[in-house]
Amino acid sequence: MKRMKRTIAGVSAVLMMSSVFAACGGNSDSKESSSPAESSNAAATASPSTTPVVNSVGSGKVTINLWSFTDEIPNMTKKYIETHPNADVTFKTTVIATTDGAYQPALDQALAAGGKDAPDIYAAESAFVLKYTQGDASDFAANYADLGLTDQLVKDAGIAQYSVDIGSKDGKLKGLGYQATGGAFIYRRSIAKDVFGSDDPATIKAAVGPGWDKFFDAADKLKAKGYAIVSGDGDMWHPIENSSDTGWLVNDKLHIDPKREAFLDYSKKLTDNGYSNGTKDWTDAWYADMSGSGAKPVFGFFGPAWLINYVMNGQVKGTNGDWAVTEPTTGFFWGGTWLLANKDVAKDDAKSKAVADFIKFVTLDTSDTGLQTYWANGTMDASKQGTKDSVASAVVMSKADGTVPLLGGQNMFDVFVPANANANGKNLTQYDETINQIWRDQVTAYATGKKSKEDAIKSFKQTVKDQLNIDSE
């Protein structure tokens, strides 16, 4: 594994569109996070360049160095200063986009160098968070308990277990997110009525699951009336990936969980039977299916609240209001950003308290003046209604108003609270970003008839070995 770790440290992270949108919250004044769906260019939505953007917020004596890959969390510091006028703190924020894999190497170097300019708080998204909470770089992170952020605070806030599992190492919490990204099935009301006789979430939940056999039964019924159940196989991948019993590594060997291996046949079944429009996620054809202008009308998409808020919201056009959400075929999550603190902050009592207070404000404060409440209700800017979002705290979501026009006035929190609770956070590895891309490429080759299943699996294993030096079981 030592050689593997050295190898992964040198591999540039591939920017995935899911990473960009999962990090977007839309409640800030950020150009990047307000409407990322307007562009299909990942780099453009993440940041105009990979050059670090450094700013200061506040004028206190305690300086907190905060690192992130978008300006979403740095913008939260403004709300913190606004709601904590007596805080004796200055935030020095550094933003480096994930474009071309720039963020992680810069963060790693800064953490390793230490000193007064080292990151005190830093962000990591789902694609690479395990590297910082459980993997190669986890020793830099403080345990939340050492900052006074106790397990009881986590319990009292109703934080989804998957988020805690991802942010913990050996039972010690090192990171939490501010969003909750449990996934739902997002479907067209008009198509539901035509095919299933009702657009009621309970009816559709029973039609598409639980389990993929029921999903494909629904696909047959939809096909009979000229509809596709999903846009492309990518819409199924995240529920399958994140509902698997094991991750890509078992005992340091590449392992293909049976649920993930089944995706090969599911993808081919979608293709061979015309159950989808055969699109690739994050392409113009995928977006067209959200607006109802694709080859066939598409019934639904699997995704978290951010897919509704920051992707579909900019694409639906004539289908706005014709959507609803229900619990998915299988529980899953997709995306998210976790906050970590440098363990060295514990050496300075004033800094330790300041860092802990900010992290608590962002992730655990369920009061009316905590970021969780502002984020869920879309009230970060008191002068206008912002985007409502699924947040880490189930306690906050249970008392927030999650009605949105795109869903015809449905309160999406009624679905996302259980969706977050049903997600699994124990099947990730720090190498998922790279391995997932290799896997998806080979699945496509099999589904489109370019390779046999055996050859696709063989190529997958060999490519992982070549790129990451990970042997197969």
N, C-alpha and C positions, 0 to 999 in steps of 0.2 A: 504493500500500500504506500510505502514511502515514495517509491518511484512514481506511482500514480498521482500522489499529491503534488509532486513537483511538476508533473505534466499538466495537471489541471490548472495550476497556478499560472502557467504560461499560455493557456488557451484563451483567446479573446472571446468574450461572451457574445453570442449572437443576439442582436436586438429583435425581440419578438413583439409583434403588435399587441399581443395580450399583455405584455409587461407595461407598455405605455398606458393602455386604457385602464388596467387594473390599478395603476398608481393614481389615476385621475380621480379627483373628488369633486371638482366643479364648484365647490363652495368658496373657493378663494377668488381673488381678482386676477389670477394667473391667465395669461393669454393661452398658455399651453393646455391648461386643465379645463378651460371653460367650454370648449366645443371641439375636442380632438377628432370627432368623427367627420369633421368637414374635410379632412385630408386622409388619403390612403398612404401617405408618406410617413413612415414611422419616425424618421429622423426629424422631420419638420414639426411633428407634434410633440416630440420630446423636448427639443431645445434647438435653437438655431445653430449651435456649434458645440464642440466638446470642450471649449475653453472655459475654465472655471469662472463662475460668476460669484463674486464675494460682496456681501452687503452687511450692514450693521443695523440692528433694531434695539432700541432702548438706550439708556445712558447710565446704567448702574455700575457699581464697583466690581461685581462678579461677572467675568466674561465667560460665556459658554460658546464653545466652538461647535456648530451644528453642521453636519454634512448630509446632503441629500442629492438625489438624481433628478428631481424636479423642484419647482419652487413651491410645491404644495405645503410641505411641512414648514419651510421658512415663513410662509405667509401666516401660518398658525401662531408664530411668535408675536405677530402684530396684535392678534386677538388676545393673546396672553397678557401682553403689556397693557392693553386697553382695559382688561378685566382685573388686572392685578397692579394698580397704580403705585402700590408701595413696594413692589418687587425691585430689589436693588441689583438688577441684572442687565447686562448687555449681551445680546445674541450676535455673534459673528457667524453669518451663514455662508456656506460654500456649496454651490450647486454645480455638479458635473453630470452631464447627460450620459445615459448608458450607451449612446450611439458609439459604434465601433468598439464597444467594450471598454470605454474610457474610465468609467466610474470605479469599478472594482480595483484595478491596479493602483489607481491614485489613492483610494481609501486604504488599501492594504499597506502602501508605503507610508502613509501618514500615521496609521496605527502603530506600525513597527518602529517608526522614528521616535514616537513619543514626544515628550516635552510640552511646553506651554501652548504650542500650536496644534497639538494632536486633537482629533475629534473627541469631544466630550459626549455628544449624542450623535448617532449616525443611523441612517435608514437603510433597510435592505428589503427588497421585494421578494415575492414568492419564488421567482425563478432562481434566486441564489441565496435566499435567507438562511438556509441550513448551513451554509459555509460559515456563517457568522454566529449562529446560535448553537450548533452542534458539531460543526466540522473543523476544517483547517484553521479558521480564524476565530474560533469560539473562545479561546483563552483571553482574548482582548476584552470580552464583554463582562460587565459586572452582573452579579446576581441581583435581581430586583429587590430581594429581601434585604440585601446589604445596604440598600438605599432607603429602607423603610417602607417599600412597596410590598405589602404582605399578601400571602395567599388569601387572607380573609377579604382584603380589598377587591381582589379578583373575583372571588365568589359573590360578594355583595353587589358587584356591578353586573353579574350575569354574563361574563365573557364566555363565548363559545369554546368548547373544549379543544376543537381542532386548532384554534389559534394559540391556545396555551401549549398544546403538545408541540407545535412547530417552534414556539419560542423558548422551549425548555431543553435543558441538557441534564441528564441524570436526576431528573425531578426538580431541578433548580430553574426557575423562570429567569430568562435573560432578555426577552423581547416580547412586546405586544403590538398589535395593530390598532388603528383607530377605525378602520372599516371592518365590516364582516362581509365575506365574499362567498357565503354559501349560495349554491345555485338553485334555480327554479326552472320550470318549463314555461316559456313565454309563448303564448299561442294567440292565433287570430280568432276573435269571437265569431265573426261571420262564418268562417269555415267550420268552426266547432258546431254551430247551429245546423249547418247544412248536412254535415256528416254524422254527428253524434246526437243531434236533436236538442242540444243545450250548450250554452257557453259557461255554465256554472263550474267553478274551479273543482268542486268535488267530483263532478261527472267526468271531467277531463283527466283528473288525477287517476281515476279508476280505468280510464280508457288507455292511457299510455304507460301504465305500470301498476304495481311494482314489477320490475323485471323486463328484460328485453324481448321475451316472447310476446308479451302483451303490447309492447311498443310496435313490433312488426305486424301484429294483428291489426293494430290501428293504421299502420302504413298501408296495408292491403285495402282497408275501407276507404282511406283517403285517395289512394290511386284510382279506385273504381270511379271516383267522381272528378278525376283530373287534377288532384292535388299532390304535392310532394310533402312528406312529413317533416323533412328538414332541408336546408339548403345544400349541405354537403357533409361528408363524413367527419369533418372537423367539429361540427356541432355535437357529435356524439362522443368525441374523444375525451373531453374534459370530465364528463360524468364517469366514463369508463376508467380513465387514468386514476382519478381521485377516489374511486370506490374500490380499488383493488386491495387485496389483503396484504400484499407486500410491495415494496418499492423495487427499483431497478437493481439494487444490490442486496444480496444475502450472503453473509460471511465473506464480504469483500469480493464476491463473484457476481458477474452479470446474471440476473435472474429475470425471466419473463413470467410474470404472474399469469395464471390461466385466464383471468378476466381481461388482461391486456392482450394476451395472445388471441382471445376471441374477437378482438377488434378487427383483426385481419378478415375474418369471415363476415363480420357485420358490415365492414366497409364494402366488401365485394357484393354482399347481398343488396345493399343500397344501390350500388352501381348496376348490377345485372338486372334488377327488377324495376329500375326507374323510380325508386322511392324518393330520390332527391334530384336536385338540379345539377349535381356534380360540381358544385362550386368549391373554390378554395377560400377558406376564411381570410378576412382582411383584404379582399379584392373587390373590384367594382361590381362583379356579378353577385357576390355575397350581399353587398349593400343593396343592390337592386331587388333582391328577394325580400328585404325588409320593407321596401316601398310597394311591393306587389307587382313590380314591373319585370320580374324574371321570366324564365321560360315557362314555368308552371307556378301557380300560386303556392306559396310555402306556408304550411300550417304553423311551425314553431321553431324556436331556437332555445338551446339550453344556455343559461347564464345567470350571473349574479345581478344585483341591482345596478352595478356600474355599466353593464351591457345595455340596460334599458336607458339609463340616464345620459351616458356620454357617447354611445355608439348609435343605438337605434333612434334615439331622440332626434338626431340630426339627419336621419335617413328615411324615416317612415313616410313622410309627406302625406299622401292621400290615405294611408292606413292608420294615421294617428287617431287614437281613441278606440281602435278596433282590436286592441290587444288586452290580454289578461295574463295573470300568472297563477300557477298551481305548483304543488310539490312535484319534484321530478321523478323520473323512472327509477333513479337510484340517487342517494345522497352524495353530494360532492361540493367542493369549493373551487374557485378559480380566481387566482390573483390575490393581491393585498400587499401592504407595506407594513413592516414591523420597525419599531423604534428600539434601539439598543443604547446602552450607556457604557462608556469606557470604564474599566475597573479602576483606573487610576483616579477617577473623580472622588473615590472614597477616601483618598489621602487628604483631601481638603474639605473640611466640614461645611464651610459656607457654600462651596461649589456643589458638594454632594446634595445638600438640601435644595439648592436651586434647580439642579438637574432633575431630582426626584419630583419636585413640585410641577415642573413643566410636563414631564412624562405622565404624571397623574392627571393633570389638566387635559391632556390629549387623549388618554386611553381609559382612564378609570373614574373620572369625576362624573357622577350621574346627576349633579345639581343643575339648576336652570342656567348657571353661568359656566358650565363645563363645556368643552369643545364637543363632546358627544351629543349634547342636546342641540347646540347650534348646527352641527353637521346633519343630524337626523331631520331637523325641521327646515333646513335651508335658510337659516337666519344668521349666517356669519356676518353678512352686511345688513345692518338694521334698517337700511333705507330701501331695500328691495328684497323680493322673494327669490331666494336662490334654489339650487337643486337639493331635493331631499335625498338622503342616501341611507343605505343600510349600514349601521355602525356596530362597533365591537360590543357594546352593552345591550343585552336583551332587556334590561331594566329600562333603559332610555327608550328603546324602540316600542316597548309595550305602552308607553304613555305619549308617544309622538304620533303625529298625523302623517301617515305615509301615502295619502291619496295623491295620484299624479294623473294629468290629462291623458298621457299616452295609453294608460291602462283603463281609460273610460271611467276614471274616478275611483278605481279599486284601491283599497289600502294595502299596498304591497307588503307592509310589515307583518300582516297576518300570515303571509306565506314565508317571508324571509326569516322570521324568528325561528320557526321549526326547521327551515332549510339550513340555517347556520348550526343548529344543534345536531343535525344529522350528518354533518360533514366529517370526514376522516382526515386527521393530520398526521397519521403515523406511517404513511407510505411514500414519503418523499426522501430524496437524497440530494446531496449538494451538487450532483452532476446532472440533474434532471433537464436543465435547459438544453444541454448539448445532446443528451441521449434521446430526448423526446423528438428533436428535429430529425435525427437519424432514423428513428422508428417511423415517424410519419412519412418520410420519403419512401421507405421500403413498403409500408402498407399501401401507399398509392401505386407503387409499381406492381404489386400483386393484384389490387382491386381493378386496375385497368388492363390486366392481362399481359403485362410486360415481363413478369416473373412468376414462377411457381411459388407456392407458399414456402416450400422448403428452401428455395434459392433466396427468397426475401429474408427469411430468418437467418440464413447463413451469411448473407451480405450485412445484415444488421449487426450480428455478432462480430464480424470481421472489422467493420467500420468503427465500432466502439473500441475494439482492441487497438486499431491503428491510431485513433485520435486520442484515446484516454488511457491506453495501456491497461485496460481492465479485461481480465480473462473471463470466459463464460464458465458456467457450472459444468 
